[in-house]
Amino acid sequence: MLNTLIVVDDETLSPNSQLATISFEQYLSDYPKKDERKTRVINLCDTAAYLSRGYYCSLLAEARQHKVLPSVNTINDLRNASAVTAFDFGLTASIVDSESFGGDQKVTLPIYFGWTENESWKKLARFVFDRYPSPILMVQLSRDSDGVQLEIKRAGFTQLEKEQQEVFLSRLDNFTQKVWRQPAQRKHRWDMAILIDPNEPNPPSDKEAISRFIKAASKVGINAETITTSKQSQIIQYDALFIRETTAIDHPTYRLARKAEQEDLVVIDDSTSILRCCNKVYLHDAFSYNNVPSLRTVVLAGYGDAHMKEAEDTLGYPMVLKMPEGSFSKGVFKVTNRQELKEKLAELFTYSALVLAQEYLYTEFDWRVGVLNNRVIYACKYHMAKNHWQIYNHGAKRFLEGGWETLPTFEVPKMVLDAALKACSIIGRSLYGVDVKQNGDQVYVIEVNDNPNIDHDVEDRYLGSELYMLIMQEFANRLEQRGR
């Protein structure tokens, strides 16, 4: 059972509170304890001043390897925070509704563990808590000619009014019950969050595969459970994060990976892998510099006559145009003449400053090689969709994707495996799916995908449960190494 400590400036929170608390002095003198369970700390001391008791509470908690809320980084971030506009802060109109208040009116929102009483501002409360994970936050909103202004500060429990304290205690109880406490009987050394999106039409792993990941995790000492990005503020309660939602750079998956890494979680796929794999311009440059076999490619910065002539002279027709970011064959187009090239480039350059043009090579299938920590763990042939030149045909009502074959890796040509491993070596040590085209005795790496597909009865057709065990054992190895 996890041990949760609520550290306060005074001995008790309130005469009516049923929550057990300890004073800062008690935390200073009595912890860490010998052979203590995994301990997490909710620091309710006043942290407004640098080197205050509240500051030292979080600092000592981190030194003692206690998970703490707020962290020292969060305390410093709040101390250095200045008033910003909603736009500068990265808030969208769907989160901040400027019509919720008008004129010179100001709104002050108490936020307790990402929750606020005002229904109109619940999305904002969650957003602010995700940015500054802290038990109590005070947000003042106002509106001027530059838009919605936000001023964010952390507050201590003793700074709340009596009624606010009662509401906070209720949210504290809710938070500790639902977020921080774990079942009394624990058979696992570590906790893992598996990030999924239940509404994603083409998730990297289907429900049965997720279930098998959870079973495999349990066998290597990891208690795994699924979460969604709406629960990302809870990531500090876990030891590892396994992303099974389609990733992108300007996306919650990337931000959650970064946050988890900052909290010292073991993360697959890590933020660096997401950053590198999700941008085809990076991959092209890295492949060229490291002599990874790949198709001829031209990076275009415009669609003037000189740009188009360069692509035509280098690649000829047909050629393939690619957006720097995309997944599942989205953002990839074939053009067969100058008019199509010009029209498609004009469209793509409204979304991106760069577009890739690549030589067209039709093959009946693409190899997909699964690589984990520089080791090949599975290999598939993904056949082209019926009457189409790609694996996925997003414009078709039927035959959306082609068939597939899963092979033992020893039946895959060595040159395919070698090319896949070389491509991964310049990305990192995470979990990747490498797309490789084979044309006779020549192979070409198309791209390296972070967060590759692993579906039940597809990628696991040959190894079965062993495939899930390999991945979970990698997590266990990294968690063990981190502990040392």
N, C-alpha and C positions, 0 to 999 in steps of 0.2 A: 504494500500500500504506500502511495506517495505521501510524503510528509509536507504539509503546507504550513508555513509560518506567516502570520500577519504581524508585522512589526510596526509599532506606533510610538509616538512621542511620549504619550501618557500610558499608564498601566492598562487602561480599559478604553474601549471605544465609546461605550455608553452603558449606563446602568441596566438598560433593557436588552442589551445585545447578548445573544447566545453564542457568539463567535469567540473562540479562544484567541487571545492575542498575547504578545510578549512585548516588553519595552526594548528600546534600542540598547540600553545597558545590558539587559539579559541576553540579547542576541550577540552583543560584543563579547560577553564573558563565557557564555555557556555553549557556544557553537564554534566550529563544527564538533560533532560528537563522534566518538569512535564507533565504527561500523554502522553509521546512520544510514537510513534509507535515502533514496533520491529525494532531495529537498528543494522545495520551491518557495520563494519569498514574495509576499506582497508588501511592498514598502509604502506605508502610509505616513511616514515622517515628512516633515516639511523639507523640501529640497530646493527651495528658492535661492538659498545662498550657497556659493561655492564653498566646499569643505565643511558644510553643515552636517548635522547628524544624519539627515536624510541622504545626503551625498555619500557619506561614508557607509551607510547601511547597504546601498547598492554596490558600492565599490568592494566592500568586504564579501558580499554575497557572491560576486563574480570570482573573487579570489578563492573562495571556498567551493567553487563549482556548484553553487546553488543557482538555479534559474530564478531570475528576479524581475519584477515589474514595478517601477520602470528600470531599464538598464541605465548604466552610467552615460552611454552615448545618448540615450533619449533625454536624460536630465540636461546634458550639455546642449543638445539641440534646442530644447525648450528655453534654456537660459539665453541662447544666442538668437532665438527666433525674433523676427521683426514683423510688423504688419505687412501683409501682402495682399494683392488682389486675388480673387478667385481664379482668374485666368493664369496668373503667374504660379499659383499653387498647384495648377494642373487639374482644377475642378471643372467639370463639364456642366452645361446648363441643366442637365437632368438631375444633377446633385444639388446645385445651388440655384434656386428659383428666385430671381431678383424681385418677382412680384409678391413674394411672401412678406415683404415689408417695403415700405415706400418712404419717400421724402427723406427727412433727416432722422427717421426712426432708427434706433439701434436695438439689436437683439443680443441678449447674453444667454448662452446655452451652457448649462452644466452638463458635462458628459461623463458618465460613469461606466467604465469598461466598454466604451463604444456605444453606449445606450443613452438616449435622452428622452424625456417625457414628451417633448413636442413632436407630434407625428410628422409635421412638415419638414423636419430636419433630421430624420433618422438616417438617411443616406449620408448626409454630411457628417453626422456623428461617427458613423462607421469609418468613413474615409479618413477623418482626422485621427481616430484611434489607430488605424492601420499605419498612419504616418508617424504618430507619436504614441506608441503603446504605453499607457499610463493609467493608473486607477481613476484619477480625477483630473479632468481638463475643463478649463473655462474658455469658451470661444465667444468673442464679441464680434458681431457682424454689423456693418454699416454700408451705406451705398453713396458713392459720389460719382463724379464725371468719368472716372476710370473704371467704374463697375463696382462689384461687390468687394468690400475690404474685409479681411479676416485678421484678428489678433488672437493668438492662441497662447494660453498660459496654463501651467500646472498649478493645482491648488492642493493644500493639505487638508486632512479631515477636519482639523480644528478651525479652519477658515470657513467652513460651511455653516449656514444657518441651521437651527434645530430641525426644521422640517426637511431640509435638504439632507441632513445627516441620516434621518430615518429612511429616506428613499435610497440613499447610498448604501446603507447597511443591508437593505433588501437586495440590491443589485450585487453587493459583495457576496452575500450568501448564495445567490444564483450563480455567480461566476465561479466560486470555489466548488460548488456542487457539480456543475455541468461541464466545467472546463478543466479544472485543476485536479479534481479528485479522480482516482482510478479505482477499479474493483479491488476489494480487500485481498482476494487470492490472485497472486501474480506468479506466473510461471515463466516470465520473459525478462530478459535483461534490458531490452531497449524498446522504445516506442517509435513506430513509423507512421507517417501520414502519406497516403497514396492519393495524389491530387487527380480528380476526375471532373468531368462536366457531364452530368446526366442527360443534358439536352443536346449534346454534340452529335451531329448526324454520322460522322465518320471518326469515332474516337480511336486512339492508338491501340487500345485493348478493349475487347468486348467484356461483358459481365462475367462470363465463365472464366476468361483469362484473369480478370481481377480477383475472382474467388480463388483461383489456383495460386496467384501471387501471395495472397493472404495466408493460405495453408502452408506454402513453402516457407514464408517468413517465420511462422510459428515454430517450424522444425529447427530453425537455426537461432532461436532465442529472441525473435522480434515479434512484438505485438503490433500488427499492422491494421489500420482502418482507413476508410476512404474519407476524404474531406473535399470541399469545393472552395473556390476562391472567396466566397462570401464568408468563410470561416478562417481566412488567412491570418487574422490577428491571434489565433490560437496556436500558431506554428511553434511558439516558444515552448510548448509542452512536450514536443517531440524530440527525438534524437536523430531522425532521418526523414528525408522527403524524397518520394519517388513520384515523378511527374508523369502522369498518364493522361494528360490533356494536351491537345495540339498546341505547340508553343509558337510564340512570335516575340519580337523584341519589344515593340511598343504595346505591351500586353500584360495582363496580371500574372501570367505564368513566369515571365522573365523577372518581374518585380518580386514575386514570391520566392523564386530561386535565390535572388540576391539577398533578400531579407533572411532566408533560412541559413545561407552561408555566413552572414554576419552574426547569427546566433549560434554558430559553430555546429550546425547540423551537417550530416553527410547527405549530399544532394546528388541525385541522378535524375535528369540531366542537369549539370551545373550551368550557371549563368554564362560562363565563357563559351561552353559548347553551344548553347542556344545562340549566343551572339554570332559565333563563327558560322554555324551551320545554316542559320536562317537567312543569311545574306549571300546570294550567289556571286556577287562581285568579289567578296572576300575569298570565297572558294576558288574562283577562277584565278585570282592573283596568287593565292597560296599554291594551287596546283602548278601553275606556270613556274613559280620560283623554285619549287621543290621537285620538279620534273615528274609529277604524277601524270600518267598517261590520260589525256582528256581530249575531247573534240575541239577543233579550231573554234575560237571564240573572239569576238570583237566587242569591246565595251564602248557603247555610244553615249555621247554627252549631248546629242542633238539630232535633229532629223533634216538638216539642210542637205543640199545636193552632195556636198563633199562627204558628209557622214554616210549617206546612203551608198555612194560610190565605193567608199572604203569597205563597207559590208559586202557589197556585190562582188568586188574584185577579190576579196579574201575568201568568201564563202560560196558565192553563186546561189542559184535558186534550185529547189526551195531552200529556205533557211528558217530557223526557229528563233523567235523572239521570246525573251524571258524577263519578267519582272524580277528585281533583285530579291524580293521576298515572296514566298508562296509555298503552298504544300498541296499534296494530292493532285499534282499536275495542273493546279490552278495558276493563272498568270503565265501560261506557256502557250504560244501561238505559232502556227506555221503560215508562212507567206510564200507566194509563188511568183510574184512579179513586183515591179517598182511601185505600182499604184497601191497594191495591198500593203507593201512595206511602209509607204508614206502614211497611209491612213492609220495603220496600227501603231506606228511610232508616235504619231500626233496624239493618239488616245493614251498611250502608255506614259508619255512624258507629262501628262497632266497629273500623274500620281508619283512619279519618281524622277530624280535628277539624272539618273543613269539607267540605261536599258542594255541588256546583253543580247547580242545576235550570235547564234551558234550554227555550225554546219548541221545539216539534216542527215541523219543516218537511221534508216528504218531497219529494225530487227524484229523477229517474231516474238522475242521476249527480252526482258531485262533481268539480269541477275540482281538479287537483293541479298547482300551478305551482312549478317548480323555480327557486330564486333563489340566485345565488352573488355575494357582494359587491355587492349591490344591482343585479344584472343578471339578467333572466329568461333561463334557459338551456334550459328545456324545459317542455312543458305536456301534460297528459294528461286524459282523461275517465275516471274510474273509475266504472263502473256498479254499481248495487246488486246484492248477491247475490240469486239467484233466490228469490222469495217471501219476501224479507226487506227490512228498511228500512235496512240498513247495507251498506257495501262488503264487510265480512267477516261471515260467519255462523258464529260459533264453536260453535254448538250443532248444526250440520248435519253429517251424515256425508258428504253429497255437496254439490256446488255451494257449497263453502266461501266462495268469493269471486266477485264479478261480473266481467264482461268489462272491456275497456279500449280506449281509442283514444289514440294519440299524434299530436299535431297540430303543425305549424309554428306558432311563436308569433304570426306575423302573422295567423293565422286565429282567434286567441282574442280575444273581445271586449275592447276596451281597458279597460272598467270592471273586468273580472276581473283583468287584469294590474296596473292601478293599485292596486286593493285589496290585492293580494298584496305589491307593493313597499312600500306604506305600512305594512303589518303588519310586514314584515321590518325596516324602518328603525328600529323601536323595539326590536328584538331585538339586532341586531349586523350584522357584515359576513361572516358565515360562509356555510355551505351549508344551505339550508332547503327544505322542501317545504310549501307553503301550501295548505290545504284550503279551498276556496271553494264555496259554494252559490250558484246563480243561479236566481232566480225572476222571469222576465220581464225587466224592466229594473232589477231590484234584485239586488244581490250582498251576500253575508254571509260574512265570514271566520270559519271554524269554529275553526281552530287553525293555529299555525305549528309544524312538526315540525323539530327538529334531526335530523341523520343520516337524511335521507329515502331512500326506496327508489330505487335505481338498478340495475335488472336488465337483463341483455342481452335484446334484442328486445322490451322494453317501453318504458321511459323513453328508450332510445336508438334507438327505431324510426325516428325522423325524422333525427336528426343522425348516427347511427352512431358511428364512432370519434371524431368531432369532439367529442362530448359528454365523453368521457374526457380528451381533450386540453385542453378548456377548464378542467377542474378541476385537472389536473396543472400547467397553465401558471399558474394562480393560486398554487399552491404555490411554483413556481419564482420567480414575481414577489416573493412575500413573503420567500422565502429570500434572494433577491438584495438586497431592501430591508433585511433584517435585517443582512446582511453590511456594508452601508454604515454 
